[in-house]
Amino acid sequence: MREIRFYRTQFGHSPVEEFLDSLPGKTAQKILWVLQLLEELETVPATYLKKLEGADHLWEVRIQVRGNSFRLLGFFAGKNIFILNHAFLKKSRKIPIKHIKLAESRRNDYLGLNRG
């Protein structure tokens, strides 16, 4: 069983929780259902969780709701802890590099790699 945690900035903000709070109820419910699968299933289908191409340590949680593609980016901190650190509505085939860079930066921040 995995544990999902939300990245928090130094000021206590959680970008993913704030994104989820901004969504309509049914959309947020579907995303939470997928996160529950991530927590409970030993092997999560690639439909819902996939290693992000071009990023060494990032994974994407993939959610389809009414023709919209939502992505939650995160990483594993240990074997069974998954940190969600970025979320957005995907509007193109490929994930824009700005989203990948932001998720990588937040991962480095979480792991203390941005500090000198």
C-alpha positions in Angstrom: 0.0 0.0 0.0 1.3 3.5 -0.9 0.9 6.7 0.9 0.2 9.8 -1.1 1.5 13.1 0.3 1.2 16.6 -1.1 4.2 18.9 -1.6 4.1 22.1 0.4 6.0 25.3 -0.2 8.0 26.9 2.5 4.9 29.1 3.2 2.7 26.0 3.7 0.9 26.2 0.3 0.0 22.9 -1.5 -0.2 23.6 -5.2 -1.9 20.3 -5.9 -4.5 20.7 -3.1 -5.2 24.2 -4.3 -5.7 23.0 -7.9 -8.1 20.2 -6.7 -10.0 22.7 -4.6 -10.5 24.9 -7.8 -12.2 22.0 -9.7 -15.9 21.2 -10.0 -17.1 18.5 -7.6 -17.4 15.6 -10.1 -14.0 16.3 -11.6 -12.3 16.4 -8.2 -14.2 13.2 -7.2 -12.8 11.3 -10.2 -9.2 12.6 -9.5 -9.6 11.5 -5.8 -10.8 8.1 -7.0 -7.7 7.6 -9.2 -5.5 8.7 -6.2 -7.2 6.0 -4.1 -6.3 3.4 -6.8 -2.7 4.6 -6.6 -2.8 4.1 -2.8 -4.4 0.7 -2.8 -3.3 -1.2 -5.9 0.1 -2.9 -5.9 0.3 -2.6 -9.7 -1.4 0.6 -11.0 -2.4 0.4 -14.7 -0.4 2.7 -17.0 -3.8 4.3 -17.8 -3.5 6.0 -14.5 0.2 6.1 -13.6 3.1 6.3 -16.0 6.8 7.3 -15.7 7.2 10.7 -17.3 9.4 10.6 -20.4 12.3 12.9 -20.4 12.3 13.3 -16.6 14.4 11.0 -14.5 12.4 10.9 -11.3 8.9 12.1 -12.2 5.7 10.2 -12.7 2.4 11.4 -14.1 -1.0 10.5 -12.6 -3.3 10.5 -15.6 -7.0 11.3 -15.3 -9.6 11.7 -18.0 -12.9 13.5 -17.1 -15.5 14.5 -19.8 -13.0 14.9 -22.6 -10.4 16.7 -20.4 -7.0 15.3 -19.6 -5.7 16.2 -16.1 -2.2 15.5 -15.0 -0.7 15.3 -11.5 3.0 15.1 -11.4 5.0 13.6 -8.6 7.8 11.4 -7.5 8.5 8.5 -5.1 10.2 9.4 -1.8 11.1 5.9 -0.7 9.4 2.8 -1.9 5.8 3.5 -0.9 5.5 7.2 -0.4 4.4 9.2 -3.5 4.7 13.0 -3.4 2.3 15.0 -5.6 3.8 18.3 -6.4 2.2 19.8 -9.6 -1.3 19.5 -11.3 -2.7 21.0 -14.5 -5.2 20.6 -17.3 -3.3 19.1 -20.2 -4.1 20.9 -23.5 -1.6 19.4 -25.9 -0.2 15.9 -26.8 3.0 16.4 -25.0 3.4 17.8 -21.5 4.9 21.3 -21.9 8.4 21.6 -20.5 7.5 24.4 -18.1 5.3 21.9 -16.2 8.2 19.3 -16.1 10.7 22.0 -14.9 8.4 23.2 -12.2 7.8 19.7 -10.9 11.5 19.0 -11.0 12.2 22.2 -9.1 9.6 21.3 -6.4 11.1 17.8 -6.1 14.5 19.3 -5.6 13.1 21.6 -3.0 11.3 18.8 -1.2 14.5 16.7 -1.1 16.6 19.7 0.0 18.6 19.7 -3.3 18.0 23.4 -4.0 19.9 24.5 -0.9 23.5 25.4 -1.0 
